[in-house]
Amino acid sequence: MFDYVVVGGGRAGISAVEGIRELDSSCSILLVGAESHLPYDRPPLSKQLWTGKNEVSDLFVHDRAYFERASVELASGERVTEIQPGEKTILTDRERSERYGKLLLATGGTPRRLQIPGAEAEGVYYFRTLDDYLELSRDPEGQSILVVGGGFIGAEIAAALSMHGAHLTMLFPGRLMLERVFPEALARSIQEQYEQRGIRILSEDAPVSFASRGGWLAVETRRGVHLACDSIVVGAGIEPEIELARSAGLAIENGIKLNELLQSSDPDIFAAGDNANFPYLALGKRMRVEHWDNAIAQGKAAGRNMAGAGEPYEYMPYFFSDLFDFGYEAVGDVSSSLETYADWQDENETGVIYYLEDGRVRGVMLCNVWGKLDEARALILTGAHVSERDLHGAVHA
């Protein structure tokens, strides 16, 4: 019997352990993670590792000694296969059975896999893990690589591989890369920068088949384009990992449905991270946020609440990216389906983009502007009606 069992060895899971230990120093904790590695941060896999700002050793949140000092039993390379809420028991793929007092599901998300012939061929990567990075980064120089997807992962990994001498093609169904987040003018500008750096863009298209051809891969697209490449990286987003929760009878709604304390429909089972659909209190709506900062904050909040804190999750998480020389941080709802107003110092390079709904700021993107997240959060929290005049210089670059 463990007082707390945390399922998921990613950032949300280890943050939950830290949250529990802030309030309960003597309880028993089991952390079960499917990967064989110690818990690590994912963002550098498509960012800092490629630029040399981080080494692989920098990724790990804690060393093994931390778990010994914190009296946490760490079960790496082990997968929970079933939850029995009535008996408050988990079962694993190693035929292990453990009872729990409180349970956290921090199982994250699973990369969306293509449903086409050859989708699982050797040389096709559904980029998500440290092992994926270690394999892909071995010797990309001179390699011909196809990146499927024009969203966050596709854009980041294409930039990273290009900077390491690979010959890149990007293939995605949208008209412009990152068009779900960037206003059209910015998305077009970024895409043009990629093309100027030699990256071939095939937009409004999708793969229909991959085939191994003795050391290389043949690709056919919906529009009849034929490609030959050494590797394929698929960045088609993730699906929240909810099967354990579903089979346990928990409420599901685009993820595991939680209350403001991060409890599921079973009050002894909590969730945090990419799989969590929670009340985003500052925006007044339910959301699922697939970003590192949310995993850290939400994991810690869930851990504290498992230990009895009773604190509503009110944090406004941010996310960030680096695309060659263009970097940004964003907070709130930054969907390009909203009305946008761009306050540029240098058009499509330096400035602030505001995302509005019914005349109120719902999200802010800081483009090559740093240290202003708190100002952006405060502006969203006011909930005031604003005009374009009000927004000019509202967050100072």
Number of C-alpha atoms within 10 A of each C-alpha: 14 16 16 24 27 27 26 27 27 27 27 35 33 27 26 29 25 19 23 26 20 13 16 15 10 11 15 17 25 21 22 24 25 17 18 12 15 19 23 21 17 17 18 20 25 25 20 16 18 19 14 10 10 14 12 15 9 13 19 15 16 13 12 12 9 11 15 11 8 16 16 18 15 18 18 17 15 20 18 20 15 17 22 14 18 7 10 16 18 20 16 15 13 11 8 12 14 15 19 21 16 19 29 27 26 32 29 26 19 16 17 14 16 16 11 11 12 17 20 15 14 14 19 19 21 22 22 20 14 19 14 14 19 12 12 17 16 8 13 19 14 13 17 19 24 26 25 26 24 29 19 19 25 26 25 20 23 27 22 23 22 23 16 16 14 20 21 26 21 24 23 22 16 17 15 24 27 23 19 16 19 20 22 16 13 19 19 18 15 22 19 15 16 22 15 10 13 13 19 16 19 20 16 13 17 19 23 17 17 21 17 16 10 6 10 15 23 16 20 16 16 13 12 12 12 12 15 17 20 18 22 26 22 26 25 21 21 17 17 22 20 23 16 17 23 14 12 15 14 19 15 18 15 15 25 28 24 25 16 16 23 30 23 24 16 14 14 16 24 27 33 35 32 26 28 34 24 27 21 19 16 17 17 8 9 18 18 21 22 19 16 21 20 22 27 22 23 32 31 26 28 34 34 24 22 28 19 12 15 14 13 15 21 15 15 20 20 19 17 17 18 18 18 18 8 14 16 19 20 23 20 23 22 23 17 16 14 18 17 20 18 19 22 16 12 10 12 21 18 18 21 29 23 28 26 23 14 10 14 19 29 25 23 28 26 25 22 18 18 11 10 14 20 12 14 24 22 11 20 24 17 11 14 11 12 13 11 14 8 9 17 15 14 15 21 13 17
